[in-house]
Amino acid sequence: MSPLSTPTLLLEPSDEELALRSTVAAIVAEFGPKYYRECTELGRGPEELWSALAKQGFLGVHLPEEYGGGGHGLTELAAVLEESAAQGCPVLFMVVSPGIIGLILARHGTVEQKDRWLRGIAEQGTRVAFAITESDAGSNTQNNTTSARRAGDTWLINGQKTYISGADDAEAILVVTKTGVDERSGRPRISMFMVDADTPGLRYQPIPTNTQMPERQFTLYFDDVEVGDDRLVGGEGGGLKVAFDGLNPERILVAALATGIGRYALDKGVAYARERSVWDVPIGQHQAVSHPLAEAHIAIEQARLMTQKAATLFDCGLDAGEASNMAKFAAADAGLLALDRAIQTHGGNGMAVDYELSNYWGLARLLRIAPVSREMILNFVAQHTLGLPRGY
């Protein structure tokens, strides 16, 4: 499937989409939930899975062909994420590197930057982290204080970023900085720089969490981290627009990840409800068990439909802000609901490690908070869709 010129939402998947989904599912099934759990327990990234998907071109399926990508759209990358998660491997870093960074570079990178990083992402699965969040700024990027100032022919970056996913496995980090103040508006000038992960002056501090996923979270400290003009992505002062161009894809891909988790959980819950017998009948015969699973399935399908709408609008070059936010909101709720229902169906076994359900709880719960909270999505819809006064 290539990017659409007009918004057409297919109600049935095409043969090409079915082939993409089945191929990705088959690759990831060779790894599966046990592999995912082992990577988490060992504190390392899913290198082998990442390489397998990169080798087949699935991590760059949405990127330009001239830089080694598949030339398709975000719809296809969302399918890759969903099918990977549905096989028990919800790799969050797929959202960040091929998703956010890949699309930002494709839209705003110079020819040299595309040759250096975009081609690597598309062809080899090069991993690039995204450093935007700060502890004192919350969802207000303009309150970020990490700064970059000119020093002759270079820039010096100072400050800190927090909750940066997978920074330890990244080869480079796209960093959002403040480079002065716009004289007309009085607002910060935001600029973005690509920083090599081993640049002197850059320190990493792990943030302990209970999310039980391979990607660890980090606080990054920048102490006169030096970069050249060739690392400036989107031009000086153009960083806010560049960042926003990565945020709708982020929401869409997180939605795909969440629905994939929900599908994985439902498959296990339904299978257990068929196999587990009490009083000589499968527990799935009882409506107290079957109805919660059916309700979760409905929620997942509704979220998938909104996710597909958002991806279609994005691929058509249309405004996908509302749909992307709604997709993320619906999918995060649906994924967590499905996981909870599957755990409940298993009874005490739902919390047993060997049943590989409860270990996904932290990630599924996190997706209701990040990358944008439910509250900020409701703010967006209230203001931009309903036309209500801004409340923040």
NUDOMI-295794 format. One record per residue (C-alpha): x, y, z; residue number from 1; residue in three letters. Coordinates in steps of 0.2 Angstrom, whole numbers, padded with zeros to 4 digits. Layout:
N
(node (X; Y; Z); NUM; "Ala") ...
//
This chain:
392
(node (0000; 0000; 0000); 1; "Met") (node (0007; 0017; -0005); 2; "Ser") (node (0002; 0033; 0004); 3; "Pro") (node (-0015; 0039; -0001); 4; "Leu") (node (-0019; 0055; -0011); 5; "Ser") (node (-0037; 0055; -0004); 6; "Thr") (node (-0044; 0049; 0012); 7; "Pro") (node (-0051; 0032; 0009); 8; "Thr") (node (-0053; 0021; 0024); 9; "Leu") (node (-0055; 0002; 0019); 10; "Leu") (node (-0067; -0008; 0029); 11; "Leu") (node (-0058; -0024; 0025); 12; "Glu") (node (-0039; -0026; 0024); 13; "Pro") (node (-0032; -0028; 0006); 14; "Ser") (node (-0022; -0043; 0001); 15; "Asp") (node (-0006; -0033; 0003); 16; "Glu") (node (-0011; -0027; 0021); 17; "Glu") (node (-0015; -0045; 0025); 18; "Leu") (node (0002; -0051; 0018); 19; "Ala") (node (0011; -0038; 0028); 20; "Leu") (node (0003; -0042; 0044); 21; "Arg") (node (0005; -0061; 0043); 22; "Ser") (node (0023; -0059; 0038); 23; "Thr") (node (0027; -0048; 0053); 24; "Val") (node (0017; -0059; 0064); 25; "Ala") (node (0026; -0074; 0058); 26; "Ala") (node (0043; -0066; 0061); 27; "Ile") (node (0039; -0060; 0079); 28; "Val") (node (0031; -0076; 0084); 29; "Ala") (node (0048; -0084; 0082); 30; "Glu") (node (0053; -0073; 0097); 31; "Phe") (node (0036; -0071; 0107); 32; "Gly") (node (0032; -0067; 0125); 33; "Pro") (node (0046; -0078; 0133); 34; "Lys") (node (0059; -0069; 0123); 35; "Tyr") (node (0052; -0052; 0127); 36; "Tyr") (node (0051; -0056; 0146); 37; "Arg") (node (0069; -0063; 0145); 38; "Glu") (node (0075; -0047; 0138); 39; "Cys") (node (0066; -0037; 0151); 40; "Thr") (node (0074; -0048; 0165); 41; "Glu") (node (0091; -0046; 0158); 42; "Leu") (node (0089; -0027; 0156); 43; "Gly") (node (0094; -0027; 0138); 44; "Arg") (node (0085; -0022; 0122); 45; "Gly") (node (0077; -0035; 0110); 46; "Pro") (node (0092; -0034; 0098); 47; "Glu") (node (0088; -0050; 0088); 48; "Glu") (node (0070; -0046; 0085); 49; "Leu") (node (0075; -0028; 0080); 50; "Trp") (node (0087; -0035; 0068); 51; "Ser") (node (0075; -0047; 0061); 52; "Ala") (node (0062; -0034; 0057); 53; "Leu") (node (0075; -0022; 0050); 54; "Ala") (node (0083; -0035; 0039); 55; "Lys") (node (0066; -0038; 0031); 56; "Gln") (node (0063; -0019; 0029); 57; "Gly") (node (0049; -0018; 0041); 58; "Phe") (node (0056; -0004; 0052); 59; "Leu") (node (0058; 0007; 0037); 60; "Gly") (node (0042; 0002; 0028); 61; "Val") (node (0035; 0020; 0029); 62; "His") (node (0051; 0029; 0024); 63; "Leu") (node (0056; 0036; 0007); 64; "Pro") (node (0063; 0023; -0006); 65; "Glu") (node (0077; 0035; -0010); 66; "Glu") (node (0084; 0032; 0007); 67; "Tyr") (node (0081; 0014; 0008); 68; "Gly") (node (0064; 0014; 0014); 69; "Gly") (node (0048; 0005; 0008); 70; "Gly") (node (0040; 0021; 0002); 71; "Gly") (node (0023; 0017; 0010); 72; "His") (node (0014; 0026; 0024); 73; "Gly") (node (0012; 0027; 0043); 74; "Leu") (node (-0003; 0015; 0041); 75; "Thr") (node (0010; 0001; 0037); 76; "Glu") (node (0021; 0005; 0051); 77; "Leu") (node (0006; 0005; 0063); 78; "Ala") (node (0002; -0012; 0056); 79; "Ala") (node (0020; -0018; 0060); 80; "Val") (node (0019; -0012; 0078); 81; "Leu") (node (0001; -0019; 0081); 82; "Glu") (node (0006; -0036; 0075); 83; "Glu") (node (0022; -0036; 0085); 84; "Ser") (node (0013; -0032; 0100); 85; "Ala") (node (-0001; -0045; 0096); 86; "Ala") (node (0013; -0058; 0097); 87; "Gln") (node (0018; -0053; 0114); 88; "Gly") (node (0032; -0041; 0109); 89; "Cys") (node (0026; -0023; 0111); 90; "Pro") (node (0043; -0014; 0107); 91; "Val") (node (0041; 0004; 0112); 92; "Leu") (node (0056; 0010; 0104); 93; "Phe") (node (0048; 0006; 0087); 94; "Met") (node (0037; 0021; 0090); 95; "Val") (node (0052; 0032; 0094); 96; "Val") (node (0066; 0028; 0081); 97; "Ser") (node (0058; 0023; 0065); 98; "Pro") (node (0042; 0032; 0069); 99; "Gly") (node (0045; 0049; 0077); 100; "Ile") (node (0063; 0052; 0072); 101; "Ile") (node (0062; 0043; 0055); 102; "Gly") (node (0047; 0054; 0050); 103; "Leu") (node (0055; 0070; 0057); 104; "Ile") (node (0071; 0067; 0046); 105; "Leu") (node (0061; 0063; 0031); 106; "Ala") (node (0051; 0079; 0032); 107; "Arg") (node (0065; 0091; 0039); 108; "His") (node (0082; 0083; 0038); 109; "Gly") (node (0095; 0090; 0026); 110; "Thr") (node (0101; 0079; 0012); 111; "Val") (node (0117; 0075; 0022); 112; "Glu") (node (0106; 0071; 0038); 113; "Gln") (node (0095; 0059; 0028); 114; "Lys") (node (0110; 0050; 0021); 115; "Asp") (node (0118; 0049; 0038); 116; "Arg") (node (0103; 0044; 0049); 117; "Trp") (node (0088; 0041; 0039); 118; "Leu") (node (0096; 0029; 0028); 119; "Arg") (node (0102; 0020; 0043); 120; "Gly") (node (0085; 0019; 0051); 121; "Ile") (node (0077; 0013; 0035); 122; "Ala") (node (0090; 0000; 0030); 123; "Glu") (node (0099; -0006; 0046); 124; "Gln") (node (0087; -0001; 0060); 125; "Gly") (node (0098; 0012; 0067); 126; "Thr") (node (0091; 0017; 0084); 127; "Arg") (node (0089; 0036; 0088); 128; "Val") (node (0081; 0042; 0104); 129; "Ala") (node (0070; 0057; 0107); 130; "Phe") (node (0074; 0069; 0121); 131; "Ala") (node (0060; 0082; 0123); 132; "Ile") (node (0052; 0079; 0141); 133; "Thr") (node (0059; 0089; 0156); 134; "Glu") (node (0053; 0087; 0174); 135; "Ser") (node (0048; 0105; 0177); 136; "Asp") (node (0039; 0107; 0160); 137; "Ala") (node (0026; 0094; 0160); 138; "Gly") (node (0017; 0094; 0144); 139; "Ser") (node (0022; 0112; 0140); 140; "Asn") (node (0037; 0111; 0129); 141; "Thr") (node (0039; 0130; 0129); 142; "Gln") (node (0044; 0129; 0147); 143; "Asn") (node (0058; 0118; 0143); 144; "Asn") (node (0075; 0125; 0150); 145; "Thr") (node (0088; 0114; 0141); 146; "Thr") (node (0097; 0127; 0130); 147; "Ser") (node (0109; 0128; 0116); 148; "Ala") (node (0120; 0143; 0113); 149; "Arg") (node (0132; 0147; 0099); 150; "Arg") (node (0151; 0146; 0103); 151; "Ala") (node (0160; 0151; 0087); 152; "Gly") (node (0156; 0138; 0074); 153; "Asp") (node (0148; 0126; 0086); 154; "Thr") (node (0134; 0125; 0098); 155; "Trp") (node (0135; 0120; 0117); 156; "Leu") (node (0120; 0111; 0125); 157; "Ile") (node (0116; 0112; 0143); 158; "Asn") (node (0102; 0106; 0154); 159; "Gly") (node (0093; 0089; 0157); 160; "Gln") (node (0079; 0078; 0150); 161; "Lys") (node (0069; 0065; 0159); 162; "Thr") (node (0060; 0049; 0155); 163; "Tyr") (node (0070; 0046; 0139); 164; "Ile") (node (0066; 0029; 0133); 165; "Ser") (node (0080; 0017; 0127); 166; "Gly") (node (0093; 0030; 0127); 167; "Ala") (node (0106; 0017; 0132); 168; "Asp") (node (0103; 0008; 0116); 169; "Asp") (node (0103; 0023; 0104); 170; "Ala") (node (0117; 0028; 0093); 171; "Glu") (node (0111; 0046; 0093); 172; "Ala") (node (0098; 0057; 0102); 173; "Ile") (node (0087; 0070; 0094); 174; "Leu") (node (0087; 0084; 0108); 175; "Val") (node (0074; 0098; 0109); 176; "Val") (node (0082; 0114; 0115); 177; "Thr") (node (0079; 0132; 0118); 178; "Lys") (node (0090; 0144; 0108); 179; "Thr") (node (0084; 0161; 0114); 180; "Gly") (node (0068; 0171; 0113); 181; "Val") (node (0058; 0177; 0099); 182; "Asp") (node (0058; 0196; 0100); 183; "Glu") (node (0041; 0198; 0092); 184; "Arg") (node (0031; 0185; 0102); 185; "Ser") (node (0042; 0184; 0118); 186; "Gly") (node (0041; 0165; 0116); 187; "Arg") (node (0056; 0153; 0117); 188; "Pro") (node (0065; 0149; 0100); 189; "Arg") (node (0065; 0130; 0100); 190; "Ile") (node (0078; 0121; 0090); 191; "Ser") (node (0083; 0102; 0088); 192; "Met") (node (0100; 0094; 0087); 193; "Phe") (node (0105; 0077; 0083); 194; "Met") (node (0118; 0072; 0096); 195; "Val") (node (0129; 0056; 0096); 196; "Asp") (node (0125; 0045; 0111); 197; "Ala") (node (0144; 0045; 0116); 198; "Asp") (node (0147; 0064; 0115); 199; "Thr") (node (0158; 0071; 0129); 200; "Pro") (node (0147; 0080; 0142); 201; "Gly") (node (0132; 0069; 0140); 202; "Leu") (node (0128; 0058; 0155); 203; "Arg") (node (0114; 0045; 0158); 204; "Tyr") (node (0105; 0041; 0174); 205; "Gln") (node (0093; 0026; 0174); 206; "Pro") (node (0076; 0029; 0182); 207; "Ile") (node (0069; 0014; 0191); 208; "Pro") (node (0052; 0009; 0186); 209; "Thr") (node (0040; -0006; 0187); 210; "Asn") (node (0035; -0006; 0169); 211; "Thr") (node (0044; -0023; 0165); 212; "Gln") (node (0049; -0019; 0147); 213; "Met") (node (0066; -0020; 0138); 214; "Pro") (node (0067; -0001; 0136); 215; "Glu") (node (0074; 0007; 0151); 216; "Arg") (node (0070; 0026; 0156); 217; "Gln") (node (0084; 0038; 0159); 218; "Phe") (node (0087; 0056; 0164); 219; "Thr") (node (0100; 0064; 0153); 220; "Leu") (node (0112; 0077; 0159); 221; "Tyr") (node (0120; 0089; 0146); 222; "Phe") (node (0136; 0099; 0151); 223; "Asp") (node (0143; 0109; 0137); 224; "Asp") (node (0139; 0095; 0125); 225; "Val") (node (0146; 0102; 0108); 226; "Glu") (node (0138; 0099; 0091); 227; "Val") (node (0140; 0108; 0074); 228; "Gly") (node (0128; 0117; 0063); 229; "Asp") (node (0126; 0101; 0053); 230; "Asp") (node (0117; 0093; 0068); 231; "Arg") (node (0103; 0106; 0068); 232; "Leu") (node (0087; 0098; 0062); 233; "Val") (node (0074; 0109; 0054); 234; "Gly") (node (0084; 0125; 0056); 235; "Gly") (node (0087; 0137; 0070); 236; "Glu") (node (0071; 0141; 0079); 237; "Gly") (node (0061; 0129; 0069); 238; "Gly") (node (0061; 0115; 0082); 239; "Gly") (node (0043; 0117; 0088); 240; "Leu") (node (0036; 0114; 0071); 241; "Lys") (node (0048; 0099; 0068); 242; "Val") (node (0043; 0092; 0085); 243; "Ala") (node (0024; 0093; 0082); 244; "Phe") (node (0027; 0084; 0065); 245; "Asp") (node (0032; 0069; 0076); 246; "Gly") (node (0019; 0070; 0089); 247; "Leu") (node (0004; 0064; 0078); 248; "Asn") (node (0013; 0049; 0072); 249; "Pro") (node (0018; 0046; 0090); 250; "Glu") (node (0000; 0045; 0096); 251; "Arg") (node (-0005; 0034; 0081); 252; "Ile") (node (0009; 0022; 0084); 253; "Leu") (node (0006; 0021; 0103); 254; "Val") (node (-0012; 0017; 0099); 255; "Ala") (node (-0007; 0003; 0087); 256; "Ala") (node (0005; -0003; 0101); 257; "Leu") (node (-0010; -0003; 0114); 258; "Ala") (node (-0022; -0012; 0103); 259; "Thr") (node (-0009; -0025; 0099); 260; "Gly") (node (-0007; -0028; 0118); 261; "Ile") (node (-0025; -0029; 0119); 262; "Gly") (node (-0026; -0042; 0105); 263; "Arg") (node (-0012; -0052; 0113); 264; "Tyr") (node (-0021; -0052; 0130); 265; "Ala") (node (-0038; -0056; 0123); 266; "Leu") (node (-0031; -0071; 0113); 267; "Asp") (node (-0024; -0078; 0129); 268; "Lys") (node (-0040; -0074; 0139); 269; "Gly") (node (-0052; -0082; 0126); 270; "Val") (node (-0041; -0098; 0124); 271; "Ala") (node (-0041; -0100; 0143); 272; "Tyr") (node (-0059; -0098; 0144); 273; "Ala") (node (-0062; -0112; 0131); 274; "Arg") (node (-0050; -0124; 0139); 275; "Glu") (node (-0052; -0121; 0158); 276; "Arg") (node (-0067; -0131; 0164); 277; "Ser") (node (-0076; -0130; 0181); 278; "Val") (node (-0092; -0140; 0185); 279; "Trp") (node (-0089; -0150; 0169); 280; "Asp") (node (-0091; -0135; 0157); 281; "Val") (node (-0078; -0122; 0150); 282; "Pro") (node (-0078; -0106; 0160); 283; "Ile") (node (-0081; -0097; 0144); 284; "Gly") (node (-0099; -0104; 0144); 285; "Gln") (node (-0103; -0093; 0158); 286; "His") (node (-0109; -0075; 0154); 287; "Gln") (node (-0099; -0068; 0169); 288; "Ala") (node (-0084; -0073; 0160); 289; "Val") (node (-0089; -0072; 0141); 290; "Ser") (node (-0097; -0054; 0142); 291; "His") (node (-0081; -0045; 0149); 292; "Pro") (node (-0071; -0053; 0136); 293; "Leu") (node (-0084; -0048; 0122); 294; "Ala") (node (-0084; -0030; 0129); 295; "Glu") (node (-0065; -0029; 0128); 296; "Ala") (node (-0065; -0035; 0110); 297; "His") (node (-0078; -0022; 0105); 298; "Ile") (node (-0067; -0008; 0113); 299; "Ala") (node (-0052; -0015; 0104); 300; "Ile") (node (-0060; -0015; 0087); 301; "Glu") (node (-0067; 0003; 0090); 302; "Gln") (node (-0049; 0009; 0094); 303; "Ala") (node (-0042; 0000; 0079); 304; "Arg") (node (-0054; 0009; 0068); 305; "Leu") (node (-0050; 0026; 0075); 306; "Met") (node (-0031; 0022; 0074); 307; "Thr") (node (-0033; 0017; 0055); 308; "Gln") (node (-0043; 0033; 0052); 309; "Lys") (node (-0029; 0044; 0060); 310; "Ala") (node (-0016; 0035; 0050); 311; "Ala") (node (-0025; 0037; 0034); 312; "Thr") (node (-0027; 0056; 0037); 313; "Leu") (node (-0009; 0057; 0041); 314; "Phe") (node (-0004; 0048; 0025); 315; "Asp") (node (-0015; 0059; 0015); 316; "Cys") (node (-0006; 0075; 0022); 317; "Gly") (node (-0022; 0080; 0030); 318; "Leu") (node (-0025; 0087; 0048); 319; "Asp") (node (-0024; 0071; 0059); 320; "Ala") (node (-0023; 0080; 0076); 321; "Gly") (node (-0040; 0076; 0082); 322; "Glu") (node (-0040; 0058; 0076); 323; "Ala") (node (-0023; 0055; 0082); 324; "Ser") (node (-0027; 0061; 0100); 325; "Asn") (node (-0044; 0051; 0100); 326; "Met") (node (-0035; 0035; 0093); 327; "Ala") (node (-0022; 0036; 0107); 328; "Lys") (node (-0036; 0039; 0120); 329; "Phe") (node (-0047; 0025; 0115); 330; "Ala") (node (-0033; 0013; 0112); 331; "Ala") (node (-0024; 0015; 0128); 332; "Ala") (node (-0041; 0012; 0138); 333; "Asp") (node (-0045; -0003; 0127); 334; "Ala") (node (-0028; -0011; 0128); 335; "Gly") (node (-0028; -0010; 0147); 336; "Leu") (node (-0046; -0015; 0148); 337; "Leu") (node (-0042; -0031; 0138); 338; "Ala") (node (-0027; -0035; 0148); 339; "Leu") (node (-0037; -0033; 0164); 340; "Asp") (node (-0051; -0044; 0158); 341; "Arg") (node (-0039; -0057; 0152); 342; "Ala") (node (-0030; -0057; 0169); 343; "Ile") (node (-0047; -0059; 0178); 344; "Gln") (node (-0052; -0073; 0167); 345; "Thr") (node (-0036; -0083; 0172); 346; "His") (node (-0040; -0080; 0191); 347; "Gly") (node (-0025; -0082; 0201); 348; "Gly") (node (-0015; -0089; 0186); 349; "Asn") (node (-0017; -0071; 0178); 350; "Gly") (node (-0004; -0065; 0191); 351; "Met") (node (0008; -0080; 0188); 352; "Ala") (node (0024; -0076; 0178); 353; "Val") (node (0022; -0092; 0167); 354; "Asp") (node (0005; -0086; 0160); 355; "Tyr") (node (0014; -0070; 0153); 356; "Glu") (node (0000; -0058; 0156); 357; "Leu") (node (0003; -0047; 0172); 358; "Ser") (node (0021; -0042; 0166); 359; "Asn") (node (0012; -0032; 0152); 360; "Tyr") (node (0002; -0022; 0165); 361; "Trp") (node (0015; -0008; 0168); 362; "Gly") (node (0017; -0004; 0150); 363; "Leu") (node (-0002; -0005; 0146); 364; "Ala") (node (-0005; 0007; 0161); 365; "Arg") (node (0009; 0018; 0156); 366; "Leu") (node (0001; 0021; 0139); 367; "Leu") (node (-0014; 0030; 0148); 368; "Arg") (node (-0001; 0043; 0154); 369; "Ile") (node (0012; 0044; 0140); 370; "Ala") (node (0016; 0051; 0128); 371; "Pro") (node (0002; 0062; 0131); 372; "Val") (node (-0010; 0060; 0146); 373; "Ser") (node (-0029; 0057; 0145); 374; "Arg") (node (-0032; 0074; 0153); 375; "Glu") (node (-0022; 0084; 0139); 376; "Met") (node (-0031; 0074; 0126); 377; "Ile") (node (-0048; 0080; 0134); 378; "Leu") (node (-0041; 0097; 0134); 379; "Asn") (node (-0037; 0096; 0116); 380; "Phe") (node (-0054; 0090; 0111); 381; "Val") (node (-0063; 0102; 0122); 382; "Ala") (node (-0054; 0117; 0115); 383; "Gln") (node (-0051; 0112; 0096); 384; "His") (node (-0066; 0101; 0093); 385; "Thr") (node (-0080; 0108; 0104); 386; "Leu") (node (-0074; 0126; 0104); 387; "Gly") (node (-0074; 0128; 0123); 388; "Leu") (node (-0063; 0140; 0131); 389; "Pro") (node (-0045; 0135; 0134); 390; "Arg") (node (-0043; 0128; 0152); 391; "Gly") (node (-0024; 0127; 0154); 392; "Tyr") 
//
